[in-house]
Amino acid sequence: MEDGNGAQEKDGAFFLMRFVAVEHLQHLEELSV
């Protein structure tokens, strides 16, 4: 149970970081144009 929950949290954190990175890149592209 704990292992599954921990893995789920890790996936969630990875998804969140990736989402933030994509949003950040899009924001930089808007500034550079």
SVG drawing of the C-alpha trace seen along z (x, -y; Angstrom):
<svg xmlns="http://www.w3.org/2000/svg" viewBox="-2 -40 15 42">
<polyline fill="none" stroke="black" stroke-width="0.4" points="0.0,0.0 2.7,-2.5 4.8,-1.7 1.9,-2.2 1.0,-5.5 4.6,-6.7 4.9,-5.9 1.6,-7.7 3.0,-10.8 6.2,-10.6 4.3,-10.4 2.1,-13.3 5.2,-15.4 6.8,-14.6 3.6,-15.5 3.4,-18.8 7.0,-19.7 6.6,-18.8 3.4,-20.9 5.1,-23.9 8.1,-23.5 5.8,-23.5 3.9,-26.5 7.2,-28.3 8.6,-27.5 5.4,-28.8 5.7,-32.0 9.3,-32.5 8.3,-32.0 5.6,-34.6 8.1,-37.1 10.7,-36.4 8.3,-36.9"/>
</svg>
